[in-house]
Amino acid sequence: MATAQFGSETQRGEWVRQANRFTDRIGSPEWPTEAGRYRLVVSLACPWAHRAVIVRRLLGLEDALSLGVVDPIRDEKGWRFTLDENDRDPVLGIGFLSEAYLATDPGFAGRFTVPSIVDVPSGTVVTNDYPQITIDFSLQWRAFHRDGAPNLYPETLREEIDAINAEVYRDVNNGVYRCGFATSQQAYDLAYTALFARLDALSARLSDQRYLVGDTITEADIRLFTTLVRFDAVYHGHFKTNRHKLTEMPVLWAYARDLFTTPGFGETVDFDHIKRHYYATHHQLNPSLIVPKGPDRGAWYEPHGREALGGSPFGAGTPPR
């Protein structure tokens, strides 16, 4: 199978995401949860990493878990720390995320992905298992949650949250990539059909309830949001997910604006990083590397009216500072 943008493609032209290489869990005997020991490395362009940024902020883990941000332009050596002085991460002392990967596994030959959590003393990667990272922020980092932190993964709703997450991952989060990187019409058509069928189902679900599961924001909302917030800026055109723009899907557009204007969400969105990464990194999709000017960010602040459905973003908790 040929390598195709941090994944592979089948003979039918279907794109398959690369498996996570490092799946240890912080909170285990080998990797105890300790404030200041680990560093979360993210790209603000990446939806998988964006989840971790939002959850870290909502739970108030900023003082316990430091944050390293890479350049949105990924070259043949992978993610770079060119946003920092001397082009090196000030905590890890490395210029490329790949250095931590290869320090952990010298034979690693795949894509160096974000988010990754790096053990600062050893400089090695503990995990790049993005689905588990945010769950563990809720479960394994409780001792470091801020006062008033919301319960994003309540025990009584976990089965329902997990079921929604699986559907959203398959058809939406990963589905937009399966559209964008498909190399056959059949593979693209299948991914496109599944994507919009799922978006239609989510619209129906959210038409009479404010959040995906329960009356407050949960892990499920965060996972859907990071794809929706990128939809019109990159996926609609760049990945050919063009049946409708997000702004043409009334329920999902209002839902996304509701989350965007909730503390902890909109301030973590960097449209400049998002657009520069997708349009200037995927050479085979955009050979000119021209980055579009739009869409207008101001529309995200228009009234959404979702308060009428009831619910409260943080339940008994409080917004992040």
C-alpha positions, 0 to 999 in steps of 0.5 A: 500500500502506498503512503498517502498523507499520514495514512495509506491507500487500498487498491480501491483507492480508499484512504486508511489512517495510520495507526497510533504508534505510542499508546501508553497511558499517563496514570499507569505505574510506569507513567504516573500523573505528575504536574510539570512532568509532561509536555503536550505537543500540538498543532493548532491546525490539527483537529485531533490536537485541537481536541486536547487543547480544548479539554486541557483548557476546560479542565484547567490543566494549564499549570499541570501540563505545559503546551508546545505548539508547532509550525502549521507548515509540516515539511518532509521532516514533520512538525517543526518548532519554528514558532519558538526562539532559535527554532527549538521547543524551550522545554524539550530542547528539540527542533522537530517532533520527530526527534522525540519519536526517534528517541523513543523508537529509533526504527519508527518509519511512519508519520510523526503525529500530533497530539503527542505527550512527551515525558520531559525528563527522558524526552520520549513520547508516552502517547500519541493516542489522540482518542485516549488522551482527552479521556485520560485528561478527564479520568487520570488528571482529576487531581489537577482539575481546576475548581468548577471543572466540568465533567466531560465524561460522566460515568452514567453517559459514557456508553452513549458518548462512546457510541456517538464518538464512534459514529462521528469518528468513522463518518465525520472526523475521519470521513472528511479525510476519506473524501479528501484523500480518496484516489478513486471515484468509488472510494470518494463517493462512499465516504461522501455519502456516509459523511452527509448521511451522518451530518443529517442524522446529527442535525436531526438529533440536535434539532431539539436538544442543545448538546449531543449527550445530556444537558451539558457539554461532553467529550462528544461535543468537543470531538464534533466541534473540531471538524465543524469549525474547519468545515467551510474553511478547508473541508468543503473545498479542499476535501471536496465535501461540498454538498452543503457548507456548514453555514447552509446546514441551519441546525449544525451551524447554530450548534457550532456557533453555540460552542464557538462562543462558549468559553474554552472553544472559540479562543482556541481556534486559529483559522490562520494556522488551519488554512495555512496547514491544509492548503500549503501542506497537501501539495497533491491537492493544492499544487499552487499552495495558494491559501484562500482569504475567507470565510469571514470569521465574524459570522461565528459571533452571530446569535445562535438561539440555542439557549432556548433548548435548555441545558447549560454548557458546564452544568454545575461547573464554571467556565474556564478563567 
